[in-house]
Amino acid sequence: MEKKVVIIGGGVAGLSAGIYSRLNGFDTEIIEMHSITGGQCTAWKRKGYRFDYCLHWLVGTRKGPFNDIWKETNVLNDSVRIIDHEIHTKVFNSNGKEFIIYTNLNRWEKYLCELAPEDEAAIKKMCSDMRKSEFLSPYSDPPGLRNPFKAAASMLGMLPIMVLFMKYGKKSCKDYYGSFNFKNSDLKTFFDSMYGTRDFSALAFIMMFAWFNQKNAGYLVGGSLPMAERMTEKYLALGGKLSTRKRVKKILVENNISKGVALDDDTQVAADYVISAADGHNTLFNMLGGKYLTKKIKNAYDNWELFTPIVQVSFGINGIVPSDSPNELHMVPDCKIGRTKTTNGYSFMNYQFDPTMAPDGKSVIVMRFESPWELWNDMKPEEYENEKTKIEEDARALLLKHYPDLKDSIEVADVATPLTDVRYTGVWKGSYEGFLPSSKNLMDNIPPTLPGLKKFYMAGQWLFPGGGLPPAGQSGKWAIQYICKEEKKSFRTK
Ligand SMILES: Cc1cc2nc3c(=O)[nH]c(=O)nc-3n(C[C@H](O)[C@H](O)[C@H](O)COP(=O)(O)OP(=O)(O)OC[C@H]3O[C@@H](n4cnc5c(N)ncnc54)[C@H](O)[C@@H]3O)c2cc1C
């Protein structure tokens, strides 16, 4: 008899766990509360347009352990086209002045030096830090299961980045950029605006540029939904069971051993192992009733800053809007969209680079802005409808301010709020990537096991500050590696 693994949640972490579980011969069931898989890695269709929610960039499109995971889980295969944008974002300040973020570091360095020759030394130092962080090579195996020789070789290869870890591991972007004392006021303002007022880890920011420079963080044509569909196809083809529209309310525990799950309708599903790839807060505080918390977990959920939720207004446009940049960020901090003050600006993503998003001759432009959870938490249903209407009006006005020619071309407008994200995925406080990577927590991952609870693992974005798709995919794989170890099986990826 195969041992049974029940996985709560069919997002990227749950799908990854499901695939590796089947590859290793476990009887596997994913229980997902929504009608489709993918979790936050999703999109929705309106009048022939597809409005993508998640995928801007996927670390591991070219090489490394994340690349292995994407290949093993069918996220990447021979028919998936990857785009490495030359320009990451064009940032505009409130006077309309442009600042370009190139993905190629040499090109960006040259551009910055031309923009601010007086800061050449500082710019070169910053780009050199970014280049050095290319030595970062994420571990492919989880803590406790690493081959000591491989781990030592990997550490050796990462020596140049160790210096960066020591220097900047506990620094915020504010401190890091502040230390350069940029003389050019535009440069200073643009860097300040990119990370905003929060404590965003300098190292996380630096590493992001290294991924782009290596062309190892591309965009997959088709975007988020086809990505989740490819994973689901692989899971089902391997014989995995998928139960959708079923919500887990409790993890069943006997003598501190997890024994399965109870659903909202009170049916129970028995299991030899339970993996929760659902929202971290709900898993720990509700499904397990707050019984297995550690000091570290309590501290994280009480004190670590979260990603601010976002509002997404998607427009279906009858026409093509040419652009050389996939994303434009307008830093207009005192603008209001509905009730939200756009403290960290608002962006327009023009999907003309991905023709699968709209019928021929048409295109999709998506506006996104951060909107603090406190504005949404206690909103009454009627207020909510009015707020969505107001957001659509304000967003439309802003779109037309920047693209006046689109006046008669907007065929569809669709508003998704932080409450939409919570309704469909259960994500805590609408925090779409979990804990913000800060100067205090960047290297402080949350373990996937809980002391005192056997046969239970966690996976997903909440285990790693910074969240995102790669940790989600990797933590699903790691959970099965641990289970294989418990079962004394050698772990297989094929
Ligand atoms: C606008 C936006 C842009 C993003 N851009 C990027 C990007 O460019 N690159 C990147 O790497 N990441 C990006 N992310 C983040 C990324 O989408 C998430 O970090 C990742 O998808 C999280 O995966 P997960 O499986 O951990 O969690 P989720 O996707 O939250 O999946 C959890 C799943 O569990 C299910 N579930 C929850 N509770 C229950 C329950 N009680 N019973 C049954 N099922 C349950 C949910 O329905 C969901 O399917 C973005 C996210 C957003 C919203």
Ligand as a Chemical Component Dictionary entry (heavy atoms), coordinates in Angstrom:
data_LIG
# 
_chem_comp.id                   LIG 
_chem_comp.type                 NON-POLYMER 
_chem_comp.pdbx_formal_charge   0 
_chem_comp.three_letter_code    LIG 
# 
loop_
_chem_comp_atom.comp_id 
_chem_comp_atom.atom_id 
_chem_comp_atom.alt_atom_id 
_chem_comp_atom.type_symbol 
_chem_comp_atom.charge 
_chem_comp_atom.model_Cartn_x 
_chem_comp_atom.model_Cartn_y 
_chem_comp_atom.model_Cartn_z 
_chem_comp_atom.pdbx_ordinal 
LIG C1  C1  C 0 0.028  40.806 -8.448  1  
LIG C2  C2  C 0 1.041  39.773 -8.082  2  
LIG C3  C3  C 0 2.252  39.745 -8.722  3  
LIG C4  C4  C 0 3.204  38.782 -8.387  4  
LIG N1  N1  N 0 4.350  38.727 -9.121  5  
LIG C5  C5  C 0 5.210  37.736 -8.892  6  
LIG C6  C6  C 0 6.335  37.568 -9.756  7  
LIG O1  O1  O 0 6.496  38.268 -10.750 8  
LIG N2  N2  N 0 7.231  36.576 -9.460  9  
LIG C7  C7  C 0 7.079  35.766 -8.376  10 
LIG O2  O2  O 0 7.937  34.909 -8.154  11 
LIG N3  N3  N 0 6.003  35.887 -7.559  12 
LIG C8  C8  C 0 5.065  36.836 -7.799  13 
LIG N4  N4  N 0 3.954  36.945 -7.018  14 
LIG C9  C9  C 0 3.841  36.127 -5.799  15 
LIG C10 C10 C 0 3.362  34.701 -6.077  16 
LIG O3  O3  O 0 2.188  34.721 -6.833  17 
LIG C11 C11 C 0 3.075  34.000 -4.757  18 
LIG O4  O4  O 0 4.135  34.208 -3.832  19 
LIG C12 C12 C 0 2.928  32.493 -4.971  20 
LIG O5  O5  O 0 2.006  32.247 -5.998  21 
LIG C13 C13 C 0 2.479  31.849 -3.664  22 
LIG O6  O6  O 0 2.258  30.490 -3.883  23 
LIG P1  P1  P 0 1.744  29.561 -2.704  24 
LIG O7  O7  O 0 1.431  28.253 -3.312  25 
LIG O8  O8  O 0 2.698  29.627 -1.577  26 
LIG O9  O9  O 0 0.405  30.250 -2.138  27 
LIG P2  P2  P 0 -1.039 30.621 -2.856  28 
LIG O10 O10 O 0 -0.793 30.957 -4.243  29 
LIG O11 O11 O 0 -1.598 31.615 -1.941  30 
LIG O12 O12 O 0 -1.777 29.244 -2.791  31 
LIG C14 C14 C 0 -2.465 28.781 -1.666  32 
LIG C15 C15 C 0 -3.581 27.862 -2.164  33 
LIG O13 O13 O 0 -4.225 27.271 -1.042  34 
LIG C16 C16 C 0 -5.626 27.316 -1.239  35 
LIG N5  N5  N 0 -6.246 27.308 0.098   36 
LIG C17 C17 C 0 -6.103 28.267 1.054   37 
LIG N6  N6  N 0 -6.788 27.901 2.153   38 
LIG C18 C18 C 0 -7.345 26.691 1.895   39 
LIG C19 C19 C 0 -8.159 25.804 2.642   40 
LIG N7  N7  N 0 -8.522 26.113 3.900   41 
LIG N8  N8  N 0 -8.578 24.647 2.073   42 
LIG C20 C20 C 0 -8.203 24.336 0.785   43 
LIG N9  N9  N 0 -7.439 25.154 0.022   44 
LIG C21 C21 C 0 -7.014 26.299 0.589   45 
LIG C22 C22 C 0 -5.853 28.612 -1.980  46 
LIG O14 O14 O 0 -7.086 28.636 -2.633  47 
LIG C23 C23 C 0 -4.656 28.606 -2.940  48 
LIG O15 O15 O 0 -4.948 27.914 -4.115  49 
LIG C24 C24 C 0 2.951  37.867 -7.348  50 
LIG C25 C25 C 0 1.719  37.873 -6.717  51 
LIG C26 C26 C 0 0.761  38.799 -7.085  52 
LIG C27 C27 C 0 -0.602 38.744 -6.457  53 
# 
loop_
_chem_comp_bond.comp_id 
_chem_comp_bond.atom_id_1 
_chem_comp_bond.atom_id_2 
_chem_comp_bond.value_order 
_chem_comp_bond.pdbx_ordinal 
LIG C1  C2  SING 1  
LIG C2  C3  SING 2  
LIG C2  C26 DOUB 3  
LIG C3  C4  DOUB 4  
LIG C4  N1  SING 5  
LIG C4  C24 SING 6  
LIG N1  C5  DOUB 7  
LIG C5  C6  SING 8  
LIG C5  C8  SING 9  
LIG C6  O1  DOUB 10 
LIG C6  N2  SING 11 
LIG N2  C7  SING 12 
LIG C7  O2  DOUB 13 
LIG C7  N3  SING 14 
LIG N3  C8  DOUB 15 
LIG C8  N4  SING 16 
LIG N4  C9  SING 17 
LIG N4  C24 SING 18 
LIG C9  C10 SING 19 
LIG C10 O3  SING 20 
LIG C10 C11 SING 21 
LIG C11 O4  SING 22 
LIG C11 C12 SING 23 
LIG C12 O5  SING 24 
LIG C12 C13 SING 25 
LIG C13 O6  SING 26 
LIG O6  P1  SING 27 
LIG P1  O7  DOUB 28 
LIG P1  O8  SING 29 
LIG P1  O9  SING 30 
LIG O9  P2  SING 31 
LIG P2  O10 DOUB 32 
LIG P2  O11 SING 33 
LIG P2  O12 SING 34 
LIG O12 C14 SING 35 
LIG C14 C15 SING 36 
LIG C15 O13 SING 37 
LIG C15 C23 SING 38 
LIG O13 C16 SING 39 
LIG C16 N5  SING 40 
LIG C16 C22 SING 41 
LIG N5  C17 SING 42 
LIG N5  C21 SING 43 
LIG C17 N6  DOUB 44 
LIG N6  C18 SING 45 
LIG C18 C19 SING 46 
LIG C18 C21 DOUB 47 
LIG C19 N7  SING 48 
LIG C19 N8  DOUB 49 
LIG N8  C20 SING 50 
LIG C20 N9  DOUB 51 
LIG N9  C21 SING 52 
LIG C22 O14 SING 53 
LIG C22 C23 SING 54 
LIG C23 O15 SING 55 
LIG C24 C25 DOUB 56 
LIG C25 C26 SING 57 
LIG C26 C27 SING 58 
# 
